[in-house]
Amino acid sequence: MLASLVGFLGDFDLAEEAAQEAFAIAAHRWPRDGTPSNPGAWLTITARNRALDRLRRDRTLAEKTRLLDVPEVVEDEMEERTLPDERLELIFTCCHPSLGLESQVALTLRALGGLTTEEIARAFLVPEETMKRRLSRAKRKIRDAGIPFSVPAEHLLPERLAAVLAVVYLIFNEGYGGRVDLAAEALRLGAALAELMPDEPEVHGLVALMLLDDARRDARFASGELVLLADQDRSRWDAAKIARGREALDRAFALRGQGAYVVQAAIASLHMEEPRDWQEIAGLYGELVRMTGSAVVELNRAIAVAEVDGAEAGLALVDRLDLGGYQYFHSTRADLLRRLGRTDEARAEYERALELARTEPERRFLQRRVAEVSA
């Protein structure tokens, strides 16, 4: 609904306010009058009409109202559309090259991905207030520069692809962390994107990565407790998703894909082999670090290096990183310190990771780790 409103109005703030008004009206009317036959259409149309009323009342925005030039609509006139396709179109619309890549991704996640400002800030590893300011600046630039909200021509889609892929991947990551609805939506968007751009290897790489990671979802928890990859019951992995993921990866390779998502998918595939080829995994992480310059990727490389060359070598890489506010930095460092017998330091790192943990299974897992090194 919000995606549709943003595309229709061309104004993020107005779309969000109109959506809130529509839900408030529904909360008042539906218990009294009954739920309409098409609730989604009712909400969207009510929000559109409320937004148009507001624009008409505001004399300073009269010109903007005339430019919209859209009459009020009723429920029967609401066209049914396929949700993933509409949202994918609007993601391309919002990923306008006039904005910086980070602003494109953050703003689209806020408006169309359903993520809160806090969740987006966590994804970018910045404070929430910093992200609020970035989003406000991006919205002002869109308004002041008159950036159009229209689906770009087909030949312009590739220049927006990097931001679109980042949006879909971050939506999936948030879902993988617990919000299953977001993970499923990211998978639908990825499938629609592969259909739209079948010759882009990075699209197939992203689809492969999401499918391979999602295939292990049910095995990540046992009786509500977090289970590490090495301890997972492989019979609970989704074999059909693994097959589809590897098929997508093969397609990316056939298109000579060598980008970041293709490499990440290759790493995910290697992690599903037994035994794992840590030398190859470390090498691919090294290539990914060269592509992205990401400290988080370097942290993952350190884990692989520790498996190949020992915990001391892995710790040396970890200690070069500036990721003090990142939960997995502290839990990784704690694991390496524990393996080296430095239990007091390990306990302090586990406790810091516990402070940053945001899900109960992760908190309980870290509490067990603290207890183990304190014994």
ABEGO torsion letter per residue (X at the ends): XAAAAAAAAGBAAAAAAAAAAAAAAAAAAAAAAEBBABAAAAAAAAAAAAAAAAAAABAAAAAAAAAAGBBBBBAAABBBBBAAAAAAAAAAAABBAABBAAAAAAAAAAAAAGBBAAAAAAAAGBBAAAAAAAAAAAAAAAAAAGBBBBBBBAAAAAAAAAAAAAAAAAAAAAAAAGBAAAAAAAAAAAAAAAAABAABAAAAAAAAAAAAAAAAAAAABBGGBBBBAAABBAAABBAAAAAAAAAAAAAAAAAGBABAAAAAAAAAAAAABOBBBAAAAAAAAAAAAAAAGBAAAAAAAAAAAAAAAEAAAAAAAAAABBAAABAAAAAAAAAAAAAAGBAAAAAAAAAAAAAABABAAAAAAAAAAAAAAAX
